[in-house]
């Protein structure tokens, strides 16, 4: 993977430890998730909607972020909703133009690779996404069709 990242001109921007606290949501909608991310001194609430992943297909994601530097929002949401699961990981973030590559080492799950590609042209997004996934495919195993929250939840119940 590293050789392919370097071959396309990607640069490692950062390596960080992250903890994501996923909240119980009353809606029961499996596509919607709300997590509180702790990354060093940064604390951020992230609400997003994304369908499960499918082999060879991109997925659209809508999200909203709220910074919470003092942690007050986290305390309120933890009390009101409860924590469903905590995902701990070390993340390498590589950038190549509008493409973002995440190489994650998730506690209880293992190594995961994630590609994000965002522009204003959905048709171009699809073309570039497929070209990049084809390029990385020989280095990857099966597509994880579940979110990190679901994968950690499954490994905790084993």
C-alpha positions as CSV (number, residue, x, y, z in Angstrom):
1,X,0.0,0.0,0.0
2,X,2.8,2.4,0.9
3,X,4.5,2.0,-2.5
4,X,1.2,2.7,-4.3
5,X,0.5,5.7,-2.1
6,X,4.0,7.1,-3.0
7,X,3.6,6.2,-6.7
8,X,0.4,8.4,-6.9
9,X,2.2,11.3,-5.1
10,X,0.4,10.9,-1.8
11,X,2.1,12.3,1.3
12,X,1.6,11.3,4.9
13,X,0.1,14.4,6.6
14,X,-0.2,13.0,10.1
15,X,-0.3,10.0,12.3
16,X,-2.7,10.3,15.3
17,X,-4.4,8.3,18.1
18,X,-8.1,8.6,17.9
19,X,-11.0,7.6,20.2
20,X,-14.5,7.6,18.8
21,X,-17.4,7.3,21.3
22,X,-20.5,6.3,19.4
23,X,-23.8,7.3,21.0
24,X,-27.0,5.3,21.2
25,X,-29.5,7.0,18.8
26,X,-33.2,6.8,19.5
27,X,-34.1,6.6,15.8
28,X,-32.8,3.1,15.2
29,X,-31.7,4.2,11.7
30,X,-28.5,2.2,11.0
31,X,-27.3,4.7,8.4
32,X,-27.2,7.6,10.9
33,X,-24.4,7.7,13.5
34,X,-23.2,10.2,16.0
35,X,-19.7,10.0,17.5
36,X,-17.5,12.1,19.7
37,X,-13.9,12.1,18.5
38,X,-11.0,12.7,20.7
39,X,-7.7,13.3,18.8
40,X,-5.1,14.8,21.1
41,X,-6.5,18.2,22.3
42,X,-9.2,18.2,19.7
43,X,-12.7,17.2,20.7
44,X,-15.4,17.1,18.1
45,X,-19.0,15.8,17.8
46,X,-19.7,14.3,14.4
47,X,-23.1,13.3,13.1
48,X,-23.3,11.6,9.8
49,X,-25.4,9.5,7.5
50,X,-23.8,6.9,5.2
51,X,-25.1,3.5,3.9
52,X,-23.1,0.4,4.5
53,X,-20.2,-0.1,2.1
54,X,-20.5,-2.4,-1.0
55,X,-17.6,-3.9,-3.0
56,X,-16.7,-1.7,-5.9
57,X,-19.2,1.1,-5.1
58,X,-18.6,4.5,-3.6
59,X,-21.0,5.7,-0.9
60,X,-22.3,9.2,-0.3
61,X,-21.8,10.6,3.2
62,X,-23.4,13.7,4.7
63,X,-22.0,15.0,8.0
64,X,-22.0,17.8,10.5
65,X,-19.2,18.6,12.9
66,X,-19.3,20.6,16.1
67,X,-16.1,21.5,18.1
68,X,-16.4,20.9,21.9
69,X,-13.1,22.2,23.3
70,X,-14.2,22.0,27.0
71,X,-16.0,18.6,26.8
72,X,-19.3,19.8,28.1
73,X,-21.3,18.6,25.1
74,X,-19.8,15.1,25.5
75,X,-20.8,14.9,29.2
76,X,-24.4,15.9,28.3
77,X,-24.7,13.5,25.4
78,X,-23.1,10.6,27.4
79,X,-25.6,11.1,30.2
80,X,-28.6,11.6,27.9
81,X,-27.9,8.9,25.2
82,X,-25.3,6.6,26.6
83,X,-22.3,5.2,24.8
84,X,-22.9,2.3,22.4
85,X,-19.3,1.5,21.7
86,X,-15.8,3.1,21.8
87,X,-13.5,2.7,18.8
88,X,-9.8,3.2,19.5
89,X,-7.4,3.5,16.6
90,X,-4.1,4.8,15.3
91,X,-4.6,6.6,12.0
92,X,-2.2,7.5,9.3
93,X,-3.7,10.2,7.0
94,X,-2.3,10.4,3.5
95,X,-3.3,13.1,1.0
96,X,-3.1,13.3,-2.8
97,X,-5.1,16.2,-4.2
98,X,-8.7,15.8,-3.1
99,X,-8.1,12.2,-2.2
100,X,-7.7,11.3,1.5
101,X,-6.4,7.8,2.5
102,X,-6.8,6.5,6.0
103,X,-4.7,3.6,7.2
104,X,-6.2,2.6,10.5
105,X,-5.1,0.1,13.1
106,X,-8.3,-0.4,15.1
107,X,-8.1,-2.1,18.5
108,X,-10.0,-5.4,18.4
109,X,-10.4,-5.3,14.6
110,X,-7.0,-4.9,12.9
111,X,-5.9,-2.9,9.9
112,X,-8.3,-1.0,7.7
113,X,-7.9,1.1,4.6
114,X,-10.3,3.9,3.8
115,X,-10.5,6.2,0.7
116,X,-12.3,9.5,0.7
117,X,-12.6,11.5,-2.5
118,X,-14.6,14.7,-2.6
119,X,-15.0,17.3,-5.4
120,X,-18.0,19.2,-6.7
121,X,-18.5,16.8,-9.7
122,X,-20.1,13.5,-8.7
123,X,-19.5,11.9,-12.1
124,X,-15.8,12.7,-11.8
125,X,-15.8,11.5,-8.2
126,X,-17.1,8.1,-9.4
127,X,-14.5,7.8,-12.2
128,X,-11.5,8.7,-9.9
129,X,-12.9,6.6,-7.1
130,X,-13.0,3.5,-9.4
131,X,-9.5,4.2,-10.8
132,X,-8.0,4.5,-7.3
133,X,-9.8,1.4,-5.9
134,X,-8.6,-0.6,-8.9
135,X,-5.1,0.6,-8.3
136,X,-5.2,-0.4,-4.6
137,X,-7.2,-3.6,-5.0
138,X,-4.2,-6.0,-5.3
139,X,-3.0,-4.9,-1.8
140,X,-6.3,-5.2,0.0
141,X,-8.5,-8.0,1.3
142,X,-12.3,-8.0,1.4
143,X,-14.2,-4.8,1.7
144,X,-15.4,-4.2,5.2
145,X,-19.1,-3.7,4.7
146,X,-19.6,-2.5,8.2
147,X,-18.6,0.7,10.0
148,X,-15.8,0.8,12.6
149,X,-18.5,1.0,15.2
150,X,-20.2,-2.2,14.0
151,X,-16.9,-4.0,13.6
152,X,-15.7,-3.2,17.1
153,X,-19.2,-4.1,18.5
154,X,-19.0,-7.5,16.8
155,X,-15.5,-8.2,18.1
156,X,-16.6,-7.2,21.6
157,X,-19.5,-9.7,21.5
158,X,-17.3,-12.6,20.4
